[in-house]
Amino acid sequence: MAAFTMYSTPWCGYCHRLKGQLKRAGIEFTEVDIEQVPDAAKLVEQINNGNQTVPTVVFADGTAMTNPSIAQVAEKLAA
C-alpha cells in the first residue's frame, strides 16, 4: 500500500528525480499528474500558497512537503 501521494507533472525534472529515488529505495507511493486532475492542481495550490509547485508530497496524516529530498521523505515515514 502506498505510504503517500506525490503530485507531479510529466515535464518536472525534480519529480522524475524523486520518483527514481523512491523506486530504487522500494518506497511505494501514488502519483497524481496535476495537469490531468484539476482537483489535484487545486490541492497543490492550496498547499503552496497559490502555486502549482511540484513535486508536492502529501502523507496519510495530512502533512505535506514541497520538493522534498529522499532523506526528508524517508525520515517522515520512519517517524
SVG drawing of the C-alpha trace seen along z (x, -y; Angstrom):
<svg xmlns="http://www.w3.org/2000/svg" viewBox="-11 -32 29 34">
<polyline fill="none" stroke="black" stroke-width="0.4" points="0.0,0.0 1.2,-3.5 2.6,-5.5 1.8,-8.9 0.7,-10.7 3.1,-12.6 1.6,-15.3 3.7,-15.9 3.8,-16.8 5.3,-14.8 7.8,-17.5 9.1,-18.2 12.7,-17.2 12.6,-17.3 9.6,-14.9 11.5,-12.5 14.5,-12.5 12.4,-12.0 10.3,-9.2 13.5,-7.4 15.0,-7.7 11.8,-6.4 11.5,-3.5 15.2,-2.5 14.6,-2.7 11.5,-0.5 9.2,-3.1 5.6,-2.8 3.7,-5.9 0.7,-7.0 1.4,-9.5 -1.1,-12.1 -0.5,-14.3 -1.9,-17.7 -2.2,-18.6 -4.7,-15.7 -6.6,-16.0 -7.9,-19.6 -8.9,-18.9 -5.3,-17.8 -4.0,-21.0 -6.2,-23.0 -5.0,-21.0 -1.4,-21.6 -2.2,-25.4 -3.8,-25.4 -0.7,-23.7 1.8,-26.0 0.2,-29.5 -1.5,-29.5 1.4,-28.0 1.3,-24.7 4.7,-23.7 5.7,-20.0 6.6,-17.6 4.3,-18.1 4.1,-15.0 1.0,-14.5 1.3,-11.9 -1.6,-9.9 -1.6,-12.1 -2.4,-15.1 1.0,-16.8 2.8,-17.9 6.2,-18.6 7.1,-20.5 10.1,-19.3 11.4,-17.1 14.6,-15.1 14.5,-11.3 16.0,-11.7 13.2,-14.0 10.6,-11.6 12.3,-8.6 12.6,-10.4 8.9,-11.3 7.9,-7.7 10.2,-6.4 8.6,-8.8"/>
</svg>
